[in-house]
């Protein structure tokens, strides 16, 4: 059975929230009870809303909006740390909160730029150096020219044709295995993450005039458009499912694969 938070831990959390008064031991214990009861209510509410939004879904999610992926953020943070050995859940939650607020401010500024032009789509030219700067650095964002923007938009439109039904059909052709809904959802997220990474590298290489890298990026794009990347991931996931004698591909088979390898 899962244990609730330690009373001393809740007290430390309270200090971080700006509570300067000392808290008695009895109150600390009471706070743990109150938080635990509230968490039960929150969990039930989220479960009901999750199933209302997506009947049959097996994983509890935030019913209000899509959040940045916890494991992705944690993995990226682990790559950056130098003087500590690991990244706690609290650090990841805090980082995601900061990133989502940063994303919101960035896009609101870009949306204002788009509104000034009376257009309904945010394009790369709207993300200028004046839109936003982070709290610890001020890096100018040089807008791409219109041709690069059109190329980027075209690629994104092609990518958006992929659906969960497409993925399931590909899987049937490969091995006949079924894909759990959570696995399909994770795979789609992986696909768009990978596509965004390719697009970013392509635009960077174009700015730098790096012809060999531009060629390599286009080759990867072509493979992505032909669903070669998707087939590779599904084949690897199918092999992992076979090793576990599983008749279906589950989310753990997908997350165990390195999509950038």
C-alpha positions in Angstrom: 0.0 0.0 0.0 1.3 3.4 -0.9 2.4 5.6 2.0 1.4 9.3 2.2 3.9 12.1 2.6 5.9 12.5 5.8 4.5 15.3 8.0 8.0 17.0 8.0 8.0 17.0 4.2 4.6 18.7 4.1 5.9 21.3 6.5 8.9 22.0 4.2 6.5 22.3 1.2 4.5 24.8 3.2 7.7 26.9 3.8 8.3 26.9 0.1 4.8 28.3 -0.5 5.5 31.3 1.7 4.2 30.1 5.1 6.5 31.7 7.7 4.7 30.5 10.9 5.9 27.4 12.7 3.6 24.4 12.3 2.9 22.1 15.3 3.4 18.4 15.0 -0.3 17.8 15.4 -1.1 20.2 12.6 1.5 18.6 10.3 -0.2 15.2 10.7 -3.6 16.8 10.1 -2.3 18.4 6.9 -1.2 15.0 5.6 -4.7 13.6 6.2 -6.3 16.6 4.5 -4.0 16.4 1.5 -4.5 12.6 1.2 -8.3 13.0 1.3 -8.1 15.8 -1.3 -5.9 13.6 -3.5 -8.4 10.8 -3.4 -11.1 13.3 -4.6 -8.8 14.7 -7.4 -7.9 11.2 -8.6 -11.6 10.1 -8.8 -12.5 13.3 -10.6 -9.6 12.9 -13.1 -10.5 9.3 -13.7 -14.1 10.1 -14.4 -13.2 13.0 -16.7 -10.5 10.9 -18.5 -13.0 8.1 -19.3 -15.7 10.7 -20.3 -13.3 12.2 -22.8 -11.8 8.9 -24.0 -13.9 5.8 -23.1 -11.7 2.7 -22.7 -8.5 4.6 -21.9 -6.3 2.7 -19.5 -4.0 5.4 -18.3 -5.1 8.3 -16.1 -4.3 11.7 -17.7 -4.9 15.3 -17.2 -8.5 15.8 -18.5 -8.1 19.6 -18.8 -5.2 19.8 -21.3 -2.2 18.0 -22.7 0.9 18.3 -20.6 4.6 18.0 -21.6 5.6 14.4 -21.2 7.2 13.7 -17.8 9.6 11.0 -19.0 10.8 13.1 -22.0 11.5 16.1 -19.8 13.3 14.0 -17.2 15.4 12.3 -19.9 16.5 15.7 -21.3 17.3 17.0 -17.8 19.4 14.0 -17.0 21.5 14.8 -20.1 22.2 18.3 -18.8 23.1 17.7 -15.2 26.8 17.8 -14.3 27.3 18.0 -10.5 24.4 15.9 -9.3 23.6 12.2 -10.1 19.9 12.1 -10.7 16.7 14.1 -11.3 13.9 14.0 -8.8 10.2 13.9 -9.7 9.8 17.3 -8.1 12.4 18.8 -10.3 10.7 17.5 -13.4 7.3 18.8 -12.3 8.8 22.2 -11.6 10.6 22.2 -15.0 7.5 21.3 -16.9 5.5 24.0 -15.1 8.2 26.6 -16.1 8.4 25.3 -19.7 4.6 25.3 -20.2 4.4 28.9 -18.9 7.4 29.8 -21.1 5.6 28.2 -24.1 2.4 30.1 -23.4 4.2 33.5 -23.2 6.2 32.7 -26.3 3.1 31.7 -28.4 1.0 34.5 -27.0 3.6 37.0 -28.2 3.8 35.2 -31.6 0.0 35.2 -31.9 0.0 38.9 -31.4 2.4 39.3 -34.2 0.1 37.1 -36.4 -2.9 39.2 -35.4 -1.1 42.3 -36.5 -0.9 40.8 -40.0 -4.5 39.6 -39.8 -3.6 36.0 -40.3 -4.8 33.0 -38.3 -1.7 30.9 -38.4 1.5 31.4 -36.4 4.4 31.1 -38.7 8.2 31.2 -38.1 8.4 34.9 -39.1 6.2 35.7 -36.1 8.7 34.2 -33.7 11.1 37.1 -33.8 13.7 38.2 -31.2 11.2 40.6 -29.7 8.6 38.0 -28.9 10.2 36.7 -25.7 13.5 36.1 -24.0 14.2 33.6 -21.2 14.8 34.8 -17.6 18.5 34.0 -17.8 19.5 34.6 -21.4 18.6 36.8 -24.3 19.1 35.0 -27.6 17.9 36.7 -30.8 15.6 34.4 -32.9 16.3 35.2 -36.6 13.2 34.6 -38.6 13.5 32.4 -41.6 12.8 33.7 -45.1 9.4 33.0 -46.7 10.7 30.1 -48.9 12.0 28.2 -45.8 8.7 28.9 -44.1 6.7 27.5 -47.0 8.9 24.4 -47.0 8.4 23.9 -43.3 4.6 24.3 -43.6 4.4 21.8 -46.5 6.3 19.2 -44.5 4.1 19.7 -41.4 0.9 19.3 -43.6 2.2 16.0 -44.9 3.0 14.7 -41.4 -0.4 15.6 -40.0 -2.0 12.9 -42.3 -0.8 10.2 -40.0 -3.5 8.8 -37.7 -3.9 6.0 -35.2 -5.8 4.0 -37.9 -2.8 4.3 -40.2 -0.5 3.0 -37.5 -2.7 0.0 -36.7 -2.9 -0.8 -40.4 0.9 -0.8 -40.7 1.1 -3.0 -37.7 -1.3 -5.5 -39.3 0.9 -5.7 -42.4 4.1 -6.2 -40.4 3.0 -8.9 -37.9 -0.7 -8.9 -37.4 -0.3 -7.8 -33.7 -2.7 -5.5 -32.1 -1.7 -2.1 -30.7 -3.0 -1.0 -27.3 -4.6 2.5 -27.4 -1.9 3.9 -25.1 0.8 2.5 -27.3 -0.8 4.2 -30.4 -1.0 7.5 -28.5 2.7 7.3 -27.4 3.7 6.4 -30.9 2.0 9.4 -32.4 3.7 11.6 -29.9 7.0 10.1 -30.7 6.4 10.6 -34.4 5.6 14.3 -34.1 8.6 14.8 -31.7 10.9 13.1 -34.2 9.4 15.1 -37.1 9.8 18.4 -35.1 13.4 17.5 -34.4 14.0 16.9 -38.0 12.4 20.2 -39.0 14.4 22.1 -36.5 17.7 20.6 -37.7 16.8 21.2 -41.3 16.0 24.9 -40.7 19.2 25.3 -38.7 21.3 23.7 -41.4 19.7 25.9 -44.0 20.6 29.0 -42.0 24.1 27.8 -41.6 24.4 26.7 -45.3 25.5 23.2 -44.3 24.8 21.4 -47.6 25.8 17.8 -46.4 23.6 18.1 -43.4 20.8 19.6 -45.4 21.0 16.6 -47.7 21.0 14.2 -44.8 18.0 15.9 -43.2 16.0 15.7 -46.5 16.9 12.0 -46.7 15.5 11.5 -43.2 12.4 13.5 -44.1 11.9 11.3 -47.2 12.2 8.2 -45.1 9.7 9.7 -42.6 7.2 10.5 -45.3 7.5 7.0 -46.7 6.8 5.7 -43.2 10.2 3.9 -43.0 10.8 5.3 -39.5 7.4 4.2 -38.4 7.9 0.7 -39.7 11.3 0.5 -37.9 9.7 1.5 -34.6 6.8 -0.9 -35.0 9.1 -3.8 -36.0 11.3 -3.2 -32.9 8.2 -3.0 -30.7 6.8 -6.2 -32.2 10.1 -8.0 -31.4 10.0 -6.8 -27.8 6.4 -8.1 -27.5 7.4 -11.4 -29.0 10.2 -11.7 -26.4 7.6 -11.3 -23.7 5.1 -13.7 -25.4 2.6 -10.8 -25.7 -0.1 -10.9 -28.3 -0.3 -7.1 -28.4 2.1 -4.2 -28.4 1.9 -2.2 -25.2 3.1 1.3 -24.3 6.2 -0.2 -22.5 7.3 -1.8 -25.7 7.2 1.6 -27.4 9.0 3.7 -24.7 11.8 1.1 -24.6 12.8 2.1 -28.2 15.2 4.9 -29.0 13.5 6.8 -31.8 16.6 8.9 -32.6 18.9 5.9 -33.1 
